[in-house]
Amino acid sequence: MIDDKAQELGRLIGQAPEYQALRRAEQSLRDDGEAQKRLEVISRLTREFDQMMAQGQSPDDAKAQEYETTLKEFEASPVGQTYLVARANVDKLMTRVNQMIADGMERGVTSGIITL
């Protein structure tokens, strides 16, 4: 029963306007070569920074500046802005859903009625 309810919830989330907007924004990202280049640079530098920090090193100023500049360019681009807004809206939706699930679980713990 829980599996069925979870699948139904997933289907409903997939049909939510917030999720549909995210899917469209993701497609726009895939179709935008410049956005893809920026994301690749951001991902590469993030991996490099993670490796350096794991070794107790700090990134040099040039790489840090490249990261900041590329991130700002991505955030300022129309496709980047659309994606970030859509992602934030889905995150808000999921936060509300998770809170409602937690509330329902709490009610279930305190309820004397067992339903299946």
C-alpha positions in Angstrom: 0.0 0.0 0.0 2.8 2.4 0.8 4.5 1.7 -2.5 1.3 2.4 -4.3 0.8 5.7 -2.5 4.4 6.7 -3.1 4.0 6.0 -6.8 0.8 8.0 -6.9 2.6 10.9 -5.1 5.5 10.7 -7.6 3.0 10.8 -10.5 1.3 13.9 -9.0 4.6 15.6 -8.4 5.6 14.9 -12.0 2.4 16.6 -13.2 2.9 19.6 -10.9 3.4 22.9 -12.8 6.7 23.5 -10.8 8.1 20.2 -12.0 7.0 20.7 -15.5 8.7 24.1 -15.6 11.9 22.5 -14.3 11.8 19.9 -17.1 11.3 22.7 -19.7 14.2 24.7 -18.1 16.4 21.6 -18.2 15.7 21.1 -21.9 16.5 24.7 -22.5 19.8 24.2 -20.8 20.6 21.2 -22.9 19.8 23.2 -26.1 22.0 26.1 -25.1 25.6 25.5 -26.0 27.0 28.4 -24.1 25.1 27.4 -20.9 26.5 23.9 -21.3 30.1 25.2 -21.6 29.6 27.3 -18.4 28.2 24.3 -16.5 31.1 22.1 -17.7 33.6 24.7 -16.4 31.7 25.0 -13.1 31.6 21.2 -12.7 35.3 20.8 -13.6 36.4 23.5 -11.2 34.2 22.2 -8.4 35.8 18.8 -8.8 39.3 20.3 -8.8 38.5 22.4 -5.7 37.1 19.3 -3.9 40.3 17.3 -4.7 42.5 20.2 -3.6 40.6 20.7 -0.3 40.8 16.9 0.4 44.6 17.3 0.1 44.6 20.3 2.4 45.2 22.8 -0.4 43.4 25.9 -1.4 42.6 26.9 -5.0 44.7 29.6 -6.5 43.2 33.0 -7.1 43.0 32.6 -10.9 40.9 29.4 -10.6 38.7 30.9 -7.9 38.1 34.0 -10.1 37.3 31.8 -13.1 34.8 29.9 -11.1 33.1 33.1 -9.7 33.0 34.7 -13.2 31.6 31.6 -14.9 29.0 31.1 -12.1 27.9 34.8 -12.4 27.7 34.6 -16.2 25.5 31.4 -15.9 23.3 33.0 -13.2 22.9 36.2 -15.3 22.0 34.4 -18.5 18.2 34.0 -19.3 18.5 30.2 -19.5 20.4 30.1 -16.2 18.0 32.4 -14.5 15.0 30.3 -15.7 16.7 27.1 -14.6 17.6 28.4 -11.1 14.1 29.8 -10.5 12.5 26.5 -11.6 14.9 24.5 -9.5 14.1 26.7 -6.4 10.4 26.3 -7.0 10.7 22.5 -7.2 12.8 22.5 -4.0 10.1 24.5 -2.2 7.5 22.1 -3.5 9.5 19.1 -2.2 10.1 20.8 1.1 6.3 21.3 1.5 5.7 17.7 0.5 8.3 16.3 2.9 6.8 18.5 5.7 3.3 17.1 5.0 4.6 13.5 5.0 6.3 14.2 8.3 3.1 15.7 9.7 1.2 12.6 8.5 3.7 10.3 10.1 3.4 12.1 13.4 -0.4 11.9 13.2 0.0 8.2 12.4 2.1 7.6 15.5 -0.4 9.3 17.8 -3.5 7.8 16.2 -5.2 4.8 17.9 -6.7 3.7 14.6 -4.7 1.3 12.5 -5.6 1.4 8.8 -4.2 -0.6 5.9 
